[in-house]
Amino acid sequence: MFKIFIITLWVEYQDKLWVKYAMPLQSKCNDTLFYDIKKQFDNSSIDIIALKCTRIKDFKIDKRIYNNEFN
């Protein structure tokens, strides 16, 4: 059986820290995933600060993210 991950991203945009869920779901979570995602935003004003991989079975939705309480 294979694992599916939900990716949580911490991004900096206009000097504010934002927390967002990345889509689509991922089947791998390793060190290169962070650099691959960071590379996608090289030519934008968004800076990827961190990411967290959570297996689907361990995932609990954080309503603070949807309510923008972190921003």
N, C-alpha and C positions, 0 to 999 in steps of 0.2 A: 504494500500500500504506500502511496506517495503522499507527501505533505504539501499542503497549500498554505501560503502565508499572506497575511494582511500587512501592508507596509504603512507605518505611521511616520510621517515626515515632519521635522521641525525646520521651517524655512524663515529666512529673514528677508523682509520686503519693506522698504521705506522706513528703515530703522525700527521695525516692530517684529517681534517673534510670533510666527503663526504656526499652528499645529493642524495638519491636514492628513487625511487618509489618501494614499496613492492608489490609483487603479491602473491597470487591471491587477488581479491577484497574481501572486508570483509562486512558482514551483521551486525556486531556489532562493536561499538567503545566505550570502557569503560576503566577504570583504569587497569583491569586485562590484557587487550590486550598488553599494554606496557611490563608488567612483563613476559607474555608468549613469546613475541618476544625476549626479553632480555635473557630468559632462553634458547632459541634455540641456542644462540651464546656463552653460558657459557664456552665451551671448545675450543674456537677459539680466535684469536688475534683481533677480531672485537669487539668493544664496542659500544653498542647502547646508544646514548646520548639523543635523543628525538624522538618523533613521532607526526605527525599531521594527523588527520582524516578529510577528505574533502568529502562532499556528491557529488555524481556524477553530480547532476544538478548545483552545485556551482563550479565545477572544471574547472580551466583554466590551460592549460599546461604551465609550466615554461621552456622556451627554454634554460635558463641558466643551468638548471640541465643536459639537454642532451648535451650541449656544454662544460660541465665540467668547467664552469666559477667559480664555488664555490671552486674548488680544487686547 
